[in-house]
Amino acid sequence: MVPFRISVAFAEEPAAKPAFPTVVLCGTKHNTVFHVLRNHTDWDYALDGPLKDIQPQPLPGYYLVTGGSRQVLLLRKVWKGCRVVWHWGQLPGVAVESAVVADWDEKDNPTLVLAADSLNQRIFLADAKTRNPKIRWEYQLAATPRRVHLCTDSGNFLVVLQDSTVEEVFFQEDKVVWQLGKADGLADIRDAVRDPWANTYVADAATGDVLCYGPQKQLDWKTHLPFAPGPSQDMSLALFRENHKRMVMAAVHFSGTGPESQNVIYVLNAETGKVTDWNDHDDKGGYPDFTKAVPDEAEYYKKQ
């Protein structure tokens, strides 16, 4: 007698969706830094003035924050709160719109900070400390600066200007060596970042697009961000890795005063431009209004 066999097919369970990246927000409500972990705001820290920029540091729990009366400060997360390690409140005659660490010591402590100064229409390098921070270098710009970043391929400085221009400044010779702007079809550039492979990612608020330009300024891809409830008001970009893949985070505050005003964070594949994930809320509802939101990672901040 042939044994009777019963074949049972078991449906495979779908793979669990990866958690949305941990982010830090420069919130406009109460001028507060918000830290959102797995869609839960697990801590926040209020300052005394509008927040403009934030950069997580290689040392976990450290953040370079731009804004308030202290202009630029290094914030450290401690148990049951935060502590200001140093600040630029004693650096007179500047109006810093954006700042990033440009150099670190062997223990990953910041040593030099690159800043965009709208009052004097320049970018400058200064000491990362409170007492008598000296300006080591400065460069006059053709227009008012909006954001600055470190080029992780060349070590040069990438500055976004309010006239919708992006310039790469070769600081050792005080000259612009690369530029994007309206001549390239870009109408309202709010942010731009450079990866270690010389690709430049640009956020254009006029069209709601994120664009990737290769080393020779060729357009590799352009993505129109979906689910937009209105015109883009603030846009910021940051680079990170997810499952060994290169990713771009685009954070957008959409304009408006009614229900159409929203804050959305998108995750894009850096090689293809495909939107792989997006989120518009934490566990308490919509994200608080922000001027900038970035992943809580520091992998792409240093020159590679």
Secondary structure, DSSP 8 states (H G I E B T S, - for coil): ----------------------EEEEETGGGEEEEEETTEEEEEEE-SS-EEEEEE-SSTTEEEEEESTTSEEEEEEETTEEEEEEE-TT--S--EEEEEEEEE-TTS-EEEEEEEETTTTEEEEEESSSSS--EEEEEE-SS-EEEEEE-TTTS-EEEEETTTEEEEEETTTTEEEEEESGGGT-S-EEEEEE-TTS-EEEEETTTTEEEEE-TTS-EEEEEE-SS--S-EEEEEEEEEEETTEEEEEEEEEE--SSTT--EEEEEEETTT--EEEEE-EETTEE---EEEEEES--TTSS--
